[in-house]
């Protein structure tokens, strides 16, 4: 298990928690990987799931992770296309990307495959307290669907959770926004991780404008 850690930037505070499939004491290499990369007045947050398990899955995830870190400020659709080209010849991966625009108080996000994304609203008067990524099939590096990014207004305290399919669905019901990102990530991993797959949770809280 990888313990969560909290980190803070001018845009977000965030944490990640995960574990690799394998028996206790084994050398474990996870195919699930998170990326948090800062750029001018923004931050990119991603969860990547390399297909399968072990070394080949980890290679695919790490290849995508390097590309995202190097080009973090690009639009999320362009990042998916860049990863698609870069992952040809690997097992491929599924991923969800979220780009925080601190100046405009917007979040751009996009998903290919089954990495679940949920945005929790800090303002309890908001018309919708949760926003979900639109799940679309495909494998980055093999075949991707027509890309459709969503753009959401965000306010201070809004909290993003990304979870690979090693986390059982329904975790959103257990999220308590009064907790820190690290506490949320640890709780979701402890309560909802499957024993049959790599698992990863990334939590990012927007620190921008007041709601």
GISULSUL-V334328 format. One record per helix or strand. SS is the DSSP state (~ for helix, > for strand). FROM is the first residue (numbers start at 1). TO is the last residue. Records with the same first field share a line. If there is no record, write none. Layout:
SS=FROM-TO + FROM-TO
This chain:
>=2-2 + 7-8 + 12-19 + 32-39 + 42-50 + 93-101 + 106-113 + 116-120 + 130-132 + 136-136 + 138-140 + 143-144 + 150-153 + 159-163 + 167-167 + 193-193 + 199-206
~=54-70 + 76-86 + 171-174 + 181-192
